[in-house]
Amino acid sequence: MTRLETLELEKRNKVAIIYLNRPPYNPLNQKVFAEMSLLMDQLENDRDVNAIVITGKGDKAFAAGADIKEMAQLTDAEMIKMNKTSRAALTQIQNSAKPVIAALNGLALGGGLELALACDLRICTEHAKMGLPEINLGILPGGGGTQRLQRLIGQAKAKEMLFFGDVINANEAHALGLVSKVVPQEEFMDQVLAWADKLAEKPMLAMRMIKTSVNTGANLDLESALDLETTCFGVAFDSADRKEGMQAFMEKRKPNFTSR
C-alpha cells in the first residue's frame, strides 16, 4: 500500500474509508489528488472492498476548497497540470466499479463540492454548508463543477449557484437533491457506514453494470442509452451472482454473492 501524506485509509468489513487528512479544513492540493488517484487504483483492484466512503478529518470540513495559497503561486502551465491531475482523480471516482459515498462532515466548498459531485451518493451533517464560490475569486470551477452540478440538480439551479457563488446549508442542499440525506452530527458516521455496509453486500457485477448504464447513458440519446442498458443487463444476467440471487429468492434465503 502506498504511503499516504494527505489522505488516510481505513478498512472495515468490505468498506474502505478515505479521510482527507489536512484538518481542520482539509484543503485540496496537487498531492491530495495524486494520492487519491493512486488510492482509487488500489481500491478498484481490491477484492476485499465493495464500497468506498470519502470524508474529511475533524468536524469542520469535508474539504473547504482548493489550497488557495498554493494555487496563487502556480504558473499557468502548473495550474493546467494540477487541473489534469484533479480531473483524472475525480473521473476515477465517478467511473469506479464500486459505489462511492461522499460523507460531508462540514464545509464542502469549491473543489470540495466538486469532489463530492464525482461520488455516487452524498450524505451530510446538519451543520454542513456547500457551494461553488469560484466566481468571487474571478475564476470558475475547474474540477467538473459546471458540468456535474447541472446534471444533478438541473441547469437553472446550477447556474444560480455558479453565478452568485453563494453558500447553501444542508436543508437547502437536500431540497435541491444535491445530497440524499441530512443526519445529526452524533449519528453521522453510523448512518454513513450503515449505507456503505448495505451497498457492500450487493452483487458487484450488477452494481458495476448499473453504474455504467446510468453514467454513460446520461450522455447518450434515449435509444442508444436503452441499447446500452440492454447490453449491461445481458452481462449481469450471465453472471453467477444472478443465478445465486434468483435461487436464493426461490428458496427464501439470503443470497451469497461472490461478485462473479
ChimeraX attribute file (.defattr): number of C-alpha atoms within 10 A of each C-alpha:
attribute: neighborCount
match mode: 1-to-1
recipient: residues
	/A:1	7
	/A:2	8
	/A:3	9
	/A:4	15
	/A:5	12
	/A:6	20
	/A:7	22
	/A:8	17
	/A:9	15
	/A:10	10
	/A:11	13
	/A:12	11
	/A:13	12
	/A:14	17
	/A:15	22
	/A:16	23
	/A:17	21
	/A:18	21
	/A:19	20
	/A:20	25
	/A:21	23
	/A:22	20
	/A:23	16
	/A:24	15
	/A:25	22
	/A:26	28
	/A:27	25
	/A:28	24
	/A:29	20
	/A:30	20
	/A:31	16
	/A:32	21
	/A:33	23
	/A:34	16
	/A:35	19
	/A:36	24
	/A:37	20
	/A:38	15
	/A:39	20
	/A:40	18
	/A:41	15
	/A:42	12
	/A:43	17
	/A:44	18
	/A:45	10
	/A:46	12
	/A:47	11
	/A:48	15
	/A:49	17
	/A:50	26
	/A:51	28
	/A:52	27
	/A:53	24
	/A:54	22
	/A:55	25
	/A:56	30
	/A:57	21
	/A:58	17
	/A:59	17
	/A:60	20
	/A:61	28
	/A:62	36
	/A:63	33
	/A:64	24
	/A:65	26
	/A:66	17
	/A:67	16
	/A:68	13
	/A:69	10
	/A:70	12
	/A:71	15
	/A:72	9
	/A:73	10
	/A:74	14
	/A:75	10
	/A:76	10
	/A:77	9
	/A:78	13
	/A:79	16
	/A:80	13
	/A:81	14
	/A:82	19
	/A:83	16
	/A:84	16
	/A:85	20
	/A:86	27
	/A:87	20
	/A:88	17
	/A:89	25
	/A:90	24
	/A:91	16
	/A:92	19
	/A:93	27
	/A:94	20
	/A:95	19
	/A:96	21
	/A:97	21
	/A:98	22
	/A:99	22
	/A:100	26
	/A:101	26
	/A:102	26
	/A:103	26
	/A:104	32
	/A:105	26
	/A:106	26
	/A:107	28
	/A:108	28
	/A:109	27
	/A:110	26
	/A:111	27
	/A:112	25
	/A:113	27
	/A:114	27
	/A:115	28
	/A:116	29
	/A:117	26
	/A:118	25
	/A:119	23
	/A:120	17
	/A:121	18
	/A:122	23
	/A:123	25
	/A:124	31
	/A:125	24
	/A:126	18
	/A:127	19
	/A:128	24
	/A:129	25
	/A:130	28
	/A:131	25
	/A:132	28
	/A:133	22
	/A:134	20
	/A:135	15
	/A:136	13
	/A:137	9
	/A:138	7
	/A:139	9
	/A:140	17
	/A:141	17
	/A:142	17
	/A:143	25
	/A:144	18
	/A:145	23
	/A:146	18
	/A:147	15
	/A:148	15
	/A:149	22
	/A:150	16
	/A:151	14
	/A:152	15
	/A:153	15
	/A:154	13
	/A:155	14
	/A:156	10
	/A:157	14
	/A:158	20
	/A:159	14
	/A:160	11
	/A:161	21
	/A:162	22
	/A:163	15
	/A:164	14
	/A:165	19
	/A:166	16
	/A:167	17
	/A:168	15
	/A:169	15
	/A:170	24
	/A:171	19
	/A:172	14
	/A:173	21
	/A:174	16
	/A:175	12
	/A:176	15
	/A:177	14
	/A:178	21
	/A:179	22
	/A:180	13
	/A:181	19
	/A:182	20
	/A:183	19
	/A:184	12
	/A:185	16
	/A:186	9
	/A:187	10
	/A:188	19
	/A:189	18
	/A:190	12
	/A:191	17
	/A:192	21
	/A:193	20
	/A:194	12
	/A:195	16
	/A:196	23
	/A:197	18
	/A:198	11
	/A:199	21
	/A:200	22
	/A:201	17
	/A:202	18
	/A:203	23
	/A:204	23
	/A:205	23
	/A:206	21
	/A:207	19
	/A:208	18
	/A:209	20
	/A:210	17
	/A:211	20
	/A:212	18
	/A:213	20
	/A:214	14
	/A:215	14
	/A:216	14
	/A:217	18
	/A:218	12
	/A:219	11
	/A:220	12
	/A:221	9
	/A:222	11
	/A:223	10
	/A:224	12
	/A:225	17
	/A:226	14
	/A:227	13
	/A:228	19
	/A:229	19
	/A:230	13
	/A:231	14
	/A:232	19
	/A:233	15
	/A:234	12
	/A:235	14
	/A:236	22
	/A:237	14
	/A:238	11
	/A:239	17
	/A:240	15
	/A:241	22
	/A:242	20
	/A:243	15
	/A:244	17
	/A:245	18
	/A:246	12
	/A:247	14
	/A:248	14
	/A:249	12
	/A:250	9
	/A:251	10
	/A:252	9
	/A:253	10
	/A:254	11
	/A:255	19
	/A:256	13
	/A:257	17
	/A:258	15
	/A:259	17
	/A:260	13
